[in-house]
Amino acid sequence: MNRYFAYCRKSTDDEDHQVLSIESQQQELKRYAEREKLQLVETKEEARSAKNPGRPVFDELLRRIEHGEADGILSWHPDRLARNALDGGRVIHLLDTGNLTNLKFPTYTFENTSQGKFMLAIMFGQSKYYVDSLSENVRRGNRTKRERGWFPGLAPMGYLNGRSETGEKIIVPDPDRFHIMKRMWALLLSGGYSVPQLLDIATNEMGLRTPKRRRIGGGPVSVSGIYRMFSNPFYAGQLVHENQSYPGKHEPLVTLAQFERTQKMLGKVDRARSKEHVFAYTGLMHCRTCGGSITAEHKINRYGSRYVYYHCTHKKAIPCREKCLEEGQFEEQILDFLRSIYLDKKEIEEALATIEEERNKEHASDAGIRQSIERALANCVRSLDNLTKLRYRELIRDASARNSTMRKAGSKSG
C-alpha cells in the first residue's frame, strides 16, 4: 500500500512561460519520494490550467487509481491537483471510497481523516478563490489601463509593446511596419484600390509581413487579417471593449472621420439593413473598366430621402477608379446600351429570312438523309427476298452440302 503516482502541472502550454516549473517539480518530488521511501509507479506531467475541469492527463490518472494501479498521489501542492470544485470533489470522493488512500505534498501535510479531508477541501476552495480573484484583478487592471489610454494586450500589427521612461507599459509605432500600414490606409481612402489589391501591393511591393511573436516567425499577411486591420478602431486612436470606447494615447494611423469613411467603403455600416433588400441589377452587370461585379447599397441623405447607389466591388487586380452611380443614372446607362444594339425593321426581316433559309436547308438535308436510308432498307429487303426464293428452289445449298458435292466430284475424277 505504498504505490504513488507523481503528478506535475504547470498552468500554460507555452514553452516560454514557467519553463522550469515541470523540471523543478519533478526534482523536488523525486527527492521527497526517496526521503519518505515512497514507491513511484509513474510520473505524470501536464501543461494545462486547472481552472476548469477536463485535463486529459489528470483524468487518466484518476481512472488508473480507480482500477487499482496506485494507492496515492504525490504532488507539489494541492493547487497542482485542482483549482475548481469538480476536480477537487473527485479527489475527495476517491478518498471517501478508499480507491485513493493517501496524498503526499512536500509543501503541505495531509492526513486521510475527516479533519484532513475538511482541510483539503478548504485548500481546494482557496485555490479556486485565488483563480477567481486573479481573473477579477486582471479585468480591473485592464479596465484601468484602457481608461488611462493604453491597450492592455499584444499590440496590433504596425505597433509594438514598449515602456515609457517611468516603466509604464505603453504602445509605440513599429518602425518597420507603421509607415507601410499608413500608406495602405491612404490608398484605401483614395477609392482606387480594393482590399485584395492593397494586400498584393503591401506584400509584393512594400514587403509587409507579420511580426515575429515569441517562437512564431513572421509570415505573409492574410486577406482576413487585412480586413480585420481596416475594421479595428485602434488605428483611429480608439480602444473599444464591450461596446465602450476609450480615447487612446498611442499615435493613430487615421482620424476617426477617415475610419468611419473606411467602414462605409467596406460595407460595415448598415450591412444588416441592406441585406433586407433585393437590388434589381446586382448579379447581372459587370464593371466596364475592370470587369468586376456590380453591387448596390441604400443611402439616406440629410433630409431623409432614400437612394440606391450602384458601384464596382473593386475586387479585381486591375486598378479601377469608377465612381458610384445613383440608380436612375445607372438605368440611363443601361438604356443607352440597349439603344446602341437596336435593330430596325429591315434588319429584323433580313435576319428572319436568313433563319428561315437555314431552316429550309436543314429540312432538305434531313429529307435527303431519310430517303437514302429508305432506299438502302428497300435494297436489303429485296436481296433477302431473292435469297429466300433461291433457297426455296434449291438453287443454293448449305456450305456443308456444297463441300460434300465437291468431294464426290473429286473422287470420281480420280
Secondary structure, DSSP 8 states (H G I E B T S, - for coil): --EEEEEEEES---TTSSTTHHHHHHHHHHHHHHHHT-EEEEEEEEE--SSSS--HHHHHHHHHHHTTS-SEEEES-HHHH-SSHHHHHHHHHHHHHTS--EEEBTTB---SSHHHHHHHHHHHHHHHHHHHHHHHHHHHHHHHHHHTT---SS--TTEEEEE-TTS-EEEEE-TTTHHHHHHHHHHHHTTS--HHHHHHHHHHTS------BTTB------HHHHHHHHT-GGGGTEEEETTEEEE--S--SS-HHHHHHHHHHTT-TTHHHHTT---SSTTT-B-TTT--BEEEEEEE-TTS-EEEEEEE---SSS------EEHHHHHHHHHHHHHHT---HHHHHHHHHHHHHHHHHHHHHHHHHHHHHHHHHHHHHHHHHHHHHHHHTTSS--HHHHHHHHHHHHHHH-
